[in-house]
Amino acid sequence: MRAHVSIEINGLNSIDTLVTHRASKWNECYKAIQRAIDKYADIEGAVNDGNLLLYNRYFGEFMDYIENDIKPAICETAEFSAVAKACVMSYAKYDWIGEYVLNA
């Protein structure tokens, strides 16, 4: 019953709807990852400048992106989580993806 309701709600019998939902999820995940990439660059800058105060602020913001935007999207119970995980995996070249997103 749950599967039938999910299929109906998410329009999974319609290819166009399915493609649209998948593209939307990918774009949402992509934007969250880009925010995290930008914030990680800020963290590295703070480290290079030796600014512990900025480092702590930027790291907290970075982890907020991870915990509130990226990880919930790849949770097995999230809608289109396989699409979100594929998006995350496309950024696996970043060490922090493995450390903070996939292994945490």
VOGU-3710 file (C-alpha; in Angstrom, 3 decimals, decimal comma):
1> mrahvsiein> 0,000/0,000/0,000  2,796/2,400/0,937  4,527/1,818/-2,397  1,328/2,498/-4,339  0,743/5,723/-2,418  4,358/6,840/-3,008  4,086/6,044/-6,709  0,914/8,087/-6,970  2,114/11,060/-4,873  5,486/11,302/-6,627
11> glnsidtlvt> 4,054/10,689/-10,075  6,359/7,741/-10,642  4,139/6,341/-13,377  4,862/9,465/-15,417  8,338/9,538/-16,962  8,267/13,326/-17,386  7,345/13,851/-13,745  9,975/11,398/-12,601  12,681/13,067/-14,674  11,635/16,485/-13,357
21> hraskwnecy> 11,760/15,308/-9,731  15,151/13,708/-10,239  16,563/16,826/-11,901  15,188/18,982/-9,103  16,771/16,756/-6,436  20,119/16,767/-8,274  20,045/20,558/-8,561  19,155/20,941/-4,887  22,021/18,648/-3,888  24,420/20,362/-6,305
31> kaiqraidky> 23,664/23,771/-4,769  24,188/22,450/-1,234  27,528/20,919/-2,229  28,607/24,147/-3,925  27,826/26,098/-0,732  29,875/23,601/1,242  32,772/23,825/-1,253  32,763/27,612/-0,955  32,660/27,450/2,827  35,480/24,890/2,892
41> adiegavndg> 37,580/27,361/0,895  36,811/29,960/3,570  37,968/27,475/6,219  41,240/26,915/4,395  41,744/30,674/4,120  41,188/31,106/7,845  43,700/28,338/8,555  46,274/29,960/6,269  45,702/33,312/8,010  45,901/31,675/11,439
51> nlllynryfg> 42,514/33,146/12,343  41,002/30,686/14,813  37,872/32,782/15,336  37,005/32,767/11,637  37,984/29,113/11,361  35,483/28,168/14,073  32,731/30,264/12,493  33,319/28,905/8,989  33,640/25,327/10,185  30,326/25,623/12,029
61> efmdyiendi> 28,641/26,989/8,902  30,245/24,241/6,810  28,942/21,548/9,149  25,477/23,131/9,086  25,428/22,652/5,303  26,527/19,042/5,731  24,115/18,178/8,550  21,064/20,131/7,385  21,266/20,064/3,592  23,430/17,233/2,281
71> kpaicetaef> 23,137/14,330/4,720  19,330/14,419/4,966  19,126/14,265/1,162  21,115/11,006/1,025  19,281/9,358/3,908  17,703/6,129/2,635  14,238/7,289/3,659  14,487/10,625/1,800  12,721/11,065/-1,526  15,046/10,478/-4,464
81> savakacvms> 17,927/9,720/-2,107  19,663/7,636/-4,801  19,826/10,719/-7,028  21,217/12,805/-4,168  23,795/10,136/-3,358  24,863/9,968/-7,013  25,305/13,735/-6,960  27,386/13,538/-3,775  29,490/10,720/-5,212  30,254/12,858/-8,257
91> yakydwigey> 32,162/15,113/-5,826  34,064/12,284/-4,124  37,345/13,912/-5,182  36,886/16,240/-2,207  38,260/14,533/0,897  35,631/16,122/3,102  32,857/14,338/1,192  34,153/10,997/2,423  35,050/12,254/5,861  31,990/14,321/6,796
101> vlna> 29,206/13,179/4,475  29,624/9,495/3,647  31,503/8,126/6,671  29,940/10,201/9,402
//
